[in-house]
Amino acid sequence: MRKEMRALTDAMTIPVTKVADRVLVGFSQAEFEQAFQSYRSGQ
């Protein structure tokens, strides 16, 4: 179970980091929410 959680955490870290980078670059709140929703629906 712990190994699965580790893999899930690692898998989530990459897209979260990319989204954070885009926000830092200057995405508006609306663009961020749209990207977040499309990411969640893609799960």
PyMOL Python script that loads the backbone (N, CA, C, O; Angstrom):
from pymol import cmd

cmd.read_pdbstr("""\
ATOM      1  N   MET A   1       0.839  -1.201   0.000  1.00  0.00           N
ATOM      2  CA  MET A   1       0.000   0.000   0.000  1.00  0.00           C
ATOM      3  C   MET A   1       0.878   1.255   0.000  1.00  0.00           C
ATOM      4  O   MET A   1       0.612   2.205  -0.736  1.00  0.00           O
ATOM      5  N   ARG A   2       1.902   1.251   0.813  1.00  0.00           N
ATOM      6  CA  ARG A   2       2.778   2.415   0.891  1.00  0.00           C
ATOM      7  C   ARG A   2       3.455   2.672  -0.460  1.00  0.00           C
ATOM      8  O   ARG A   2       3.624   3.818  -0.876  1.00  0.00           O
ATOM      9  N   LYS A   3       3.835   1.590  -1.129  1.00  0.00           N
ATOM     10  CA  LYS A   3       4.494   1.726  -2.432  1.00  0.00           C
ATOM     11  C   LYS A   3       3.536   2.337  -3.451  1.00  0.00           C
ATOM     12  O   LYS A   3       3.943   3.156  -4.276  1.00  0.00           O
ATOM     13  N   GLU A   4       2.263   1.942  -3.396  1.00  0.00           N
ATOM     14  CA  GLU A   4       1.268   2.495  -4.312  1.00  0.00           C
ATOM     15  C   GLU A   4       1.060   3.987  -4.049  1.00  0.00           C
ATOM     16  O   GLU A   4       0.933   4.782  -4.981  1.00  0.00           O
ATOM     17  N   MET A   5       1.026   4.355  -2.768  1.00  0.00           N
ATOM     18  CA  MET A   5       0.850   5.760  -2.420  1.00  0.00           C
ATOM     19  C   MET A   5       2.036   6.580  -2.922  1.00  0.00           C
ATOM     20  O   MET A   5       1.873   7.705  -3.396  1.00  0.00           O
ATOM     21  N   ARG A   6       3.227   6.003  -2.812  1.00  0.00           N
ATOM     22  CA  ARG A   6       4.433   6.691  -3.276  1.00  0.00           C
ATOM     23  C   ARG A   6       4.348   6.937  -4.786  1.00  0.00           C
ATOM     24  O   ARG A   6       4.669   8.024  -5.267  1.00  0.00           O
ATOM     25  N   ALA A   7       3.913   5.916  -5.522  1.00  0.00           N
ATOM     26  CA  ALA A   7       3.798   6.034  -6.974  1.00  0.00           C
ATOM     27  C   ALA A   7       2.746   7.081  -7.339  1.00  0.00           C
ATOM     28  O   ALA A   7       2.939   7.863  -8.270  1.00  0.00           O
ATOM     29  N   LEU A   8       1.635   7.092  -6.602  1.00  0.00           N
ATOM     30  CA  LEU A   8       0.575   8.063  -6.859  1.00  0.00           C
ATOM     31  C   LEU A   8       1.083   9.477  -6.596  1.00  0.00           C
ATOM     32  O   LEU A   8       0.816  10.396  -7.370  1.00  0.00           O
ATOM     33  N   THR A   9       1.815   9.639  -5.500  1.00  0.00           N
ATOM     34  CA  THR A   9       2.371  10.951  -5.162  1.00  0.00           C
ATOM     35  C   THR A   9       3.337  11.415  -6.237  1.00  0.00           C
ATOM     36  O   THR A   9       3.301  12.573  -6.654  1.00  0.00           O
ATOM     37  N   ASP A  10       4.212  10.502  -6.692  1.00  0.00           N
ATOM     38  CA  ASP A  10       5.177  10.854  -7.735  1.00  0.00           C
ATOM     39  C   ASP A  10       4.454  11.244  -9.018  1.00  0.00           C
ATOM     40  O   ASP A  10       4.848  12.199  -9.687  1.00  0.00           O
ATOM     41  N   ALA A  11       3.404  10.516  -9.363  1.00  0.00           N
ATOM     42  CA  ALA A  11       2.659  10.789 -10.591  1.00  0.00           C
ATOM     43  C   ALA A  11       1.959  12.144 -10.520  1.00  0.00           C
ATOM     44  O   ALA A  11       1.816  12.824 -11.536  1.00  0.00           O
ATOM     45  N   MET A  12       1.523  12.535  -9.326  1.00  0.00           N
ATOM     46  CA  MET A  12       0.811  13.802  -9.162  1.00  0.00           C
ATOM     47  C   MET A  12       1.770  14.986  -9.101  1.00  0.00           C
ATOM     48  O   MET A  12       1.402  16.106  -9.453  1.00  0.00           O
ATOM     49  N   THR A  13       2.995  14.738  -8.654  1.00  0.00           N
ATOM     50  CA  THR A  13       3.952  15.829  -8.466  1.00  0.00           C
ATOM     51  C   THR A  13       4.299  16.513  -9.779  1.00  0.00           C
ATOM     52  O   THR A  13       4.406  17.738  -9.829  1.00  0.00           O
ATOM     53  N   ILE A  14       4.474  15.737 -10.837  1.00  0.00           N
ATOM     54  CA  ILE A  14       4.904  16.302 -12.121  1.00  0.00           C
ATOM     55  C   ILE A  14       3.878  17.280 -12.700  1.00  0.00           C
ATOM     56  O   ILE A  14       4.238  18.423 -12.983  1.00  0.00           O
ATOM     57  N   PRO A  15       2.604  16.876 -12.890  1.00  0.00           N
ATOM     58  CA  PRO A  15       1.633  17.829 -13.439  1.00  0.00           C
ATOM     59  C   PRO A  15       1.378  19.015 -12.521  1.00  0.00           C
ATOM     60  O   PRO A  15       1.161  20.128 -13.000  1.00  0.00           O
ATOM     61  N   VAL A  16       1.401  18.797 -11.216  1.00  0.00           N
ATOM     62  CA  VAL A  16       1.190  19.903 -10.272  1.00  0.00           C
ATOM     63  C   VAL A  16       2.305  20.928 -10.430  1.00  0.00           C
ATOM     64  O   VAL A  16       2.057  22.133 -10.419  1.00  0.00           O
ATOM     65  N   THR A  17       3.536  20.440 -10.576  1.00  0.00           N
ATOM     66  CA  THR A  17       4.673  21.345 -10.754  1.00  0.00           C
ATOM     67  C   THR A  17       4.528  22.135 -12.043  1.00  0.00           C
ATOM     68  O   THR A  17       4.803  23.334 -12.074  1.00  0.00           O
ATOM     69  N   LYS A  18       4.097  21.467 -13.111  1.00  0.00           N
ATOM     70  CA  LYS A  18       3.938  22.152 -14.396  1.00  0.00           C
ATOM     71  C   LYS A  18       2.850  23.211 -14.309  1.00  0.00           C
ATOM     72  O   LYS A  18       3.001  24.301 -14.860  1.00  0.00           O
ATOM     73  N   VAL A  19       1.759  22.902 -13.625  1.00  0.00           N
ATOM     74  CA  VAL A  19       0.684  23.882 -13.455  1.00  0.00           C
ATOM     75  C   VAL A  19       1.194  25.066 -12.647  1.00  0.00           C
ATOM     76  O   VAL A  19       0.902  26.214 -12.979  1.00  0.00           O
ATOM     77  N   ALA A  20       1.957  24.796 -11.584  1.00  0.00           N
ATOM     78  CA  ALA A  20       2.507  25.866 -10.746  1.00  0.00           C
ATOM     79  C   ALA A  20       3.438  26.755 -11.564  1.00  0.00           C
ATOM     80  O   ALA A  20       3.421  27.978 -11.419  1.00  0.00           O
ATOM     81  N   ASP A  21       4.252  26.140 -12.427  1.00  0.00           N
ATOM     82  CA  ASP A  21       5.149  26.918 -13.282  1.00  0.00           C
ATOM     83  C   ASP A  21       4.351  27.841 -14.194  1.00  0.00           C
ATOM     84  O   ASP A  21       4.724  28.997 -14.393  1.00  0.00           O
ATOM     85  N   ARG A  22       3.259  27.335 -14.745  1.00  0.00           N
ATOM     86  CA  ARG A  22       2.440  28.151 -15.641  1.00  0.00           C
ATOM     87  C   ARG A  22       1.824  29.319 -14.884  1.00  0.00           C
ATOM     88  O   ARG A  22       1.734  30.429 -15.409  1.00  0.00           O
ATOM     89  N   VAL A  23       1.400  29.069 -13.650  1.00  0.00           N
ATOM     90  CA  VAL A  23       0.813  30.139 -12.840  1.00  0.00           C
ATOM     91  C   VAL A  23       1.872  31.206 -12.571  1.00  0.00           C
ATOM     92  O   VAL A  23       1.587  32.401 -12.654  1.00  0.00           O
ATOM     93  N   LEU A  24       3.094  30.777 -12.251  1.00  0.00           N
ATOM     94  CA  LEU A  24       4.165  31.728 -11.968  1.00  0.00           C
ATOM     95  C   LEU A  24       4.512  32.549 -13.206  1.00  0.00           C
ATOM     96  O   LEU A  24       4.904  33.711 -13.105  1.00  0.00           O
ATOM     97  N   VAL A  25       4.361  31.922 -14.384  1.00  0.00           N
ATOM     98  CA  VAL A  25       4.650  32.627 -15.629  1.00  0.00           C
ATOM     99  C   VAL A  25       3.600  33.708 -15.882  1.00  0.00           C
ATOM    100  O   VAL A  25       3.874  34.693 -16.569  1.00  0.00           O
ATOM    101  N   GLY A  26       2.420  33.530 -15.339  1.00  0.00           N
ATOM    102  CA  GLY A  26       1.430  34.596 -15.433  1.00  0.00           C
ATOM    103  C   GLY A  26       0.074  34.193 -15.981  1.00  0.00           C
ATOM    104  O   GLY A  26      -0.642  35.024 -16.539  1.00  0.00           O
ATOM    105  N   PHE A  27      -0.283  32.934 -15.829  1.00  0.00           N
ATOM    106  CA  PHE A  27      -1.634  32.525 -16.206  1.00  0.00           C
ATOM    107  C   PHE A  27      -2.650  33.274 -15.344  1.00  0.00           C
ATOM    108  O   PHE A  27      -2.416  33.512 -14.159  1.00  0.00           O
ATOM    109  N   SER A  28      -3.755  33.635 -15.939  1.00  0.00           N
ATOM    110  CA  SER A  28      -4.814  34.250 -15.152  1.00  0.00           C
ATOM    111  C   SER A  28      -5.527  33.169 -14.344  1.00  0.00           C
ATOM    112  O   SER A  28      -5.352  31.980 -14.610  1.00  0.00           O
ATOM    113  N   GLN A  29      -6.325  33.573 -13.364  1.00  0.00           N
ATOM    114  CA  GLN A  29      -7.040  32.615 -12.528  1.00  0.00           C
ATOM    115  C   GLN A  29      -7.976  31.754 -13.363  1.00  0.00           C
ATOM    116  O   GLN A  29      -8.094  30.553 -13.123  1.00  0.00           O
ATOM    117  N   ALA A  30      -8.642  32.358 -14.339  1.00  0.00           N
ATOM    118  CA  ALA A  30      -9.581  31.613 -15.177  1.00  0.00           C
ATOM    119  C   ALA A  30      -8.856  30.547 -15.981  1.00  0.00           C
ATOM    120  O   ALA A  30      -9.343  29.424 -16.109  1.00  0.00           O
ATOM    121  N   GLU A  31      -7.702  30.891 -16.520  1.00  0.00           N
ATOM    122  CA  GLU A  31      -6.932  29.922 -17.304  1.00  0.00           C
ATOM    123  C   GLU A  31      -6.452  28.785 -16.419  1.00  0.00           C
ATOM    124  O   GLU A  31      -6.453  27.627 -16.834  1.00  0.00           O
ATOM    125  N   PHE A  32      -6.041  29.114 -15.197  1.00  0.00           N
ATOM    126  CA  PHE A  32      -5.585  28.089 -14.267  1.00  0.00           C
ATOM    127  C   PHE A  32      -6.716  27.130 -13.933  1.00  0.00           C
ATOM    128  O   PHE A  32      -6.526  25.913 -13.939  1.00  0.00           O
ATOM    129  N   GLU A  33      -7.895  27.675 -13.639  1.00  0.00           N
ATOM    130  CA  GLU A  33      -9.029  26.823 -13.286  1.00  0.00           C
ATOM    131  C   GLU A  33      -9.426  25.934 -14.460  1.00  0.00           C
ATOM    132  O   GLU A  33      -9.777  24.770 -14.266  1.00  0.00           O
ATOM    133  N   GLN A  34      -9.372  26.469 -15.666  1.00  0.00           N
ATOM    134  CA  GLN A  34      -9.713  25.676 -16.849  1.00  0.00           C
ATOM    135  C   GLN A  34      -8.709  24.541 -17.026  1.00  0.00           C
ATOM    136  O   GLN A  34      -9.097  23.412 -17.326  1.00  0.00           O
ATOM    137  N   ALA A  35      -7.425  24.833 -16.842  1.00  0.00           N
ATOM    138  CA  ALA A  35      -6.385  23.813 -16.966  1.00  0.00           C
ATOM    139  C   ALA A  35      -6.555  22.763 -15.878  1.00  0.00           C
ATOM    140  O   ALA A  35      -6.376  21.570 -16.125  1.00  0.00           O
ATOM    141  N   PHE A  36      -6.904  23.210 -14.666  1.00  0.00           N
ATOM    142  CA  PHE A  36      -7.082  22.289 -13.548  1.00  0.00           C
ATOM    143  C   PHE A  36      -8.277  21.373 -13.791  1.00  0.00           C
ATOM    144  O   PHE A  36      -8.207  20.173 -13.527  1.00  0.00           O
ATOM    145  N   GLN A  37      -9.361  21.932 -14.288  1.00  0.00           N
ATOM    146  CA  GLN A  37     -10.557  21.131 -14.563  1.00  0.00           C
ATOM    147  C   GLN A  37     -10.285  20.115 -15.662  1.00  0.00           C
ATOM    148  O   GLN A  37     -10.715  18.966 -15.558  1.00  0.00           O
ATOM    149  N   SER A  38      -9.581  20.517 -16.711  1.00  0.00           N
ATOM    150  CA  SER A  38      -9.282  19.591 -17.803  1.00  0.00           C
ATOM    151  C   SER A  38      -8.346  18.498 -17.315  1.00  0.00           C
ATOM    152  O   SER A  38      -8.439  17.357 -17.767  1.00  0.00           O
ATOM    153  N   TYR A  39      -7.439  18.833 -16.390  1.00  0.00           N
ATOM    154  CA  TYR A  39      -6.529  17.828 -15.826  1.00  0.00           C
ATOM    155  C   TYR A  39      -7.307  16.817 -14.995  1.00  0.00           C
ATOM    156  O   TYR A  39      -7.080  15.611 -15.100  1.00  0.00           O
ATOM    157  N   ARG A  40      -8.230  17.316 -14.163  1.00  0.00           N
ATOM    158  CA  ARG A  40      -9.011  16.421 -13.301  1.00  0.00           C
ATOM    159  C   ARG A  40      -9.930  15.531 -14.131  1.00  0.00           C
ATOM    160  O   ARG A  40     -10.087  14.348 -13.826  1.00  0.00           O
ATOM    161  N   SER A  41     -10.533  16.081 -15.167  1.00  0.00           N
ATOM    162  CA  SER A  41     -11.441  15.284 -15.997  1.00  0.00           C
ATOM    163  C   SER A  41     -10.664  14.260 -16.814  1.00  0.00           C
ATOM    164  O   SER A  41     -11.235  13.281 -17.293  1.00  0.00           O
ATOM    165  N   GLY A  42      -9.363  14.484 -16.975  1.00  0.00           N
ATOM    166  CA  GLY A  42      -8.528  13.559 -17.728  1.00  0.00           C
ATOM    167  C   GLY A  42      -8.076  12.359 -16.915  1.00  0.00           C
ATOM    168  O   GLY A  42      -7.499  11.418 -17.459  1.00  0.00           O
ATOM    169  N   GLN A  43      -8.336  12.388 -15.613  1.00  0.00           N
ATOM    170  CA  GLN A  43      -7.918  11.281 -14.743  1.00  0.00           C
ATOM    171  C   GLN A  43      -8.654  10.015 -15.107  1.00  0.00           C
ATOM    172  O   GLN A  43      -8.437   8.975 -14.486  1.00  0.00           O
TER     173      GLN A  43
END
""", "prot")
cmd.dss("prot")
cmd.show_as("cartoon", "prot")
cmd.util.cbc("prot")
cmd.orient("prot")
